[in-house]
Amino acid sequence: MATIKSRKPSSPPQRPPTVLGLPVIDPDTAGIDIGATALSAAVGPDRDPQPVRTFGTFTTDLQALADWLRACRVQRVALEATGVYWIPVFQFLAAAGLEVCVVNPRHVRHVRGRKSDVSDAQWLQHLHAVGLLQPSFRPEDAICALRTLFRPREGLIAQAAQQVQLMQKALDQMNLHLHHVLSDLVGVSGQRILAAILAGERDARTLAKLRERGCQADEETVIAALTGDWRSEHLFTLRQAYATFAHFQELVRGGDAEIETWLQQHPAPGPEPPTPPAPPKPSGGRNAVQLPTLDLRAELHRRFGVDVTAIPSLGVSTACALFTELGTDLSAFGTAARFCSWLGLCPNPKKSNQRVLQSGTRKIKHRVAALFRQAAQTTHRSEHHLGVFYRRMRAKLGAPQAVTATAHKLARIFYHVVTQKEPYDASIYEQKDEVTEQRRLTRLKREAKSMGFDLQPLVVS
């Protein structure tokens, strides 16, 4: 009887690796998935027997990551902008001589498949190798350092405003209406009166005499507003809020001094342009950037090479914020249309089967776009061409859309002035406004003629 030899079960056939069919344009790439305590890095399968590795986030781990990428002959690295965790990795790899591409997570996450750190790193590496990733805009390191100094001002100012609200609440509970008769509770008059109250003064007539000469409220009105119930618990909360407000204001002034130190340590290149004769715009109140010794408007003129504050509604503080966010080199965008698309201020129509499904702007939060929107909101009563444009758009589209349209126009003007180094010329836009008014008059005459009327200009004697 023949014996039957036992046979080992055959292993299942290995599936071939998935190939997306895209040609590899740049094989010297790597992808990194960023985490708070771990990094997953992936290189091409032909560069290392273990193409995906996990590293920590300590400085020694980042050094090991850079050494491994150089050993794999990697020259370009793609990583997602995840919170603030990507910043140390970006700076370390850039200092190591690698070209780092920071990408928007929205551009790479809409892909089917399992979600893990390893797969994310491999997917980033593949997209970067086939040339499907576009780097995010990041100004030079010096501007990034200035931006780090400038951005906390917004939070400090917001916290100071919260303390003003607490002071108003304490005054309301004591039935003191000082903030109702003064335009600014923490202005010159308000701070004088508050300091005297906290020092122990209770006589309303004595407190009313501390107001500024240009105060719109008369003495009797201020006296009536300062007659109330002086309760110790509310005075305590008033004192706490006033001291906290003064502390935040001191921090803001310290930040402004540090910004001036940065400007002095990084002088503007090239010859100094002459200061334009146009008068400066209003400083913007107590929240405006106040440099101890430098003229901020002249300094911005030296940096940009042109006076951007001559653009309507762009004050000195707004121009300073734009400088800290963008720098002076906008060549990375190429055109004004791409610049406005990056800001999310232009329409983003979605079409399917010759039908427009959505035509609004992209729903994004952008610091630079917020600056242009704030500037656009100040044009609602202005007499210049942007004010006329805003009111026309508001009558046609509504206030929110009018703000977006005006901010879009402001962004295009700013881009042209900065990139072309051409001073702002309002006559160009005034001529366009005249053409628009002439078209409107022609349309009205045509409509009146169709109804049997004849329009004639009104002669004023």
Secondary structure, 3 states (H helix, E strand, C coil): CCCCCCCCCCCCCCCCCCCCCCCCCCCCEEEEEECCCEEEEEECCCCCCCCEEEEECCHHHHHHHHHHHHHCCCCEEEEECCCCCHHHHHHHHHHCCCEEEEECHHHCCCCCCCCCHHHHHHHHHHHHHCCCCCCCCCCCHHHHHHHHHHCHHHHHHHHHHHHHHHHHHHHHHCCCCHHHHCCCCCCHHHHHHHHHHHCCCCCHHHHHCCCCCCCCCCHHHHHHHCCCCCCHHHHHHHHHHHHHHHHHHHHHHHHHHHHHHHHHHCCCCCCCCCCCCCCCCCCCHHHCCCCCCCCHHHHHHHHHCCCHHHCCCCCHHHHHHHHHHHCCCCCCCCCHHHHHHHHCCCCCCEEECCEEEECCCCCCCCHHHHHHHHHHHCCCCCCCHHHHHHHHHHHHHCHHHHHHHHHHHHHHHHHHHHHHCCCCCHHHHHHHHHHHHHHHHHHHHHHHHHCCCCCCCCCCC
